[in-house]
């Protein structure tokens, strides 16, 4: 199955002491990487976490040819 990337969803759980710098860096990186393949950063979620950064990335795509099942 093949798809054309449309957008990126980025969710992060960050330590409040470093959240601002880490969040901006991750957002910029996801936006730049998505832009290279024509996908925009659509949104995601932000949460507070004591400890190391946790993140999840979802890429939303549109199928090149519809699947017939």
C-alpha positions in Angstrom: 0.0 0.0 0.0 1.3 3.4 -0.8 0.2 6.8 0.4 1.0 10.5 0.0 1.8 12.2 3.3 -0.6 14.9 4.2 0.2 15.9 7.8 2.0 15.1 11.0 0.6 15.0 14.6 3.2 15.4 17.3 2.5 14.6 21.0 5.0 15.3 23.7 5.3 14.8 27.5 8.0 17.0 28.8 9.7 17.9 32.1 8.5 21.4 33.0 12.0 22.7 33.7 13.1 22.1 30.0 9.7 22.0 28.3 10.0 25.3 26.4 13.2 24.6 24.6 12.5 20.9 24.0 8.9 21.6 22.7 10.1 24.2 20.2 13.0 22.0 19.0 10.7 19.0 18.4 8.0 21.2 16.7 10.6 22.7 14.4 12.1 19.4 13.6 8.7 17.8 12.9 7.7 20.7 10.7 10.9 20.7 8.7 10.9 16.9 8.2 7.2 16.9 7.2 7.8 19.8 4.8 10.4 17.8 3.0 7.7 15.4 1.9 4.8 17.8 1.6 3.2 17.2 5.0 2.3 20.0 7.4 2.4 19.9 11.2 -1.3 19.7 11.9 -1.2 19.5 15.7 -0.9 17.1 18.5 -0.8 17.2 22.3 1.4 18.5 25.1 1.6 17.1 28.6 3.7 17.5 31.7 6.0 14.7 32.8 8.7 14.4 35.5 11.5 12.5 33.8 12.7 12.1 30.3 10.8 13.4 27.2 8.2 11.1 25.8 6.9 11.7 22.3 4.6 10.1 19.7 4.5 10.9 16.0 1.6 10.1 13.6 1.8 10.7 9.9 -1.5 11.1 8.1 -1.6 10.1 4.5 -3.9 9.9 1.5 -3.8 6.6 -0.5 -2.4 6.7 -4.0 -4.9 4.2 -5.1 -8.0 3.2 -3.1 -7.9 -0.2 -1.5 -10.7 -2.5 -2.6 -11.4 -5.2 0.0 
